[in-house]
Amino acid sequence: MIKILRFLRIIQTVSNEERHKKGLKRLGRGYFEAHRLNPYNPFSYITAILILVIGLLMFGVVGFKKEIDNINPFKWD
């Protein structure tokens, strides 16, 4: 599923190691890779709405809030 989302350019991945070698600031939380939903791709918004609806159905409001780490999926995590 992640490969399909990357192929459709819904999920963007950036290597923090390459950015560090180039002298640029690390993105997100400073892990090896940073991920986010592409804010310029309209499919990203459809994906975010689907994740929200499916998450609410699976976990409920309180459970979904506990499961989600990042409130804004369009910022580098």
N, C-alpha and C positions, 0 to 999 in steps of 0.2 A: 504494500500500500504506500509506503514512504517513497519507494522508487517511482511509482506512478505520479505522486504529488510533486516530486522533484522534476520529473520529466515535463509535467504540465506547468512548471515554474510557479506552483502555488506555495511551496516551501522553499525558502532561500537558506543556503548554508554557506558560512564563511569560515575559513580556517584562521584561527587566532594566531597560530604559530607563524603562518606566512605573513600576517599583518605585523607581528612582532619583529620578524626578520627585516621587514621593510621600514621599521621605525614608526609604525602607526600604532595608535591606541587599540587595545583589545576591546572587543565588543561584548556586550552581555555581561555574564558573570565571570568571564575570564577563563572558561574551560577551553579545551582544544578546539571545539567548533561552536559557533553561535548559530542559532536557528530562529526563524521568524516566518510568519505568513507574509507573502509579498503584497504590500499595500496597493500596488499598481495593477494587480491582476484581479479582474472582477470575480473569477472563480474563488478567490480567497474569501470573499465576503459570503458567498454561498456556503463554502466549507465551514466558516466560523458559525454561521447560523445553524447548519446541520449538527455540528459538534455540540452547540448549546442545547438544541432540542433533544438530541439523543442522550446527552449527559443528564438532562433533567428527568427524562423518562427512566433512565437506568438507576440513578442515585438519589433523585429528589433534590430539593433546593439545598438543604443542609449538607447532604452527602456530596453534592456536586461542588459546593464551595470548598469542602475539605479536600476534594480530589484535585482541584485546579490550583496550580502553583502561581501562574502569572495571569493577571486580570486582562492585560492588553496583549493579545497575540501578535500584534504588528510591530512591537518593539523587539530589539534583539535580546534574546534570552541568554 
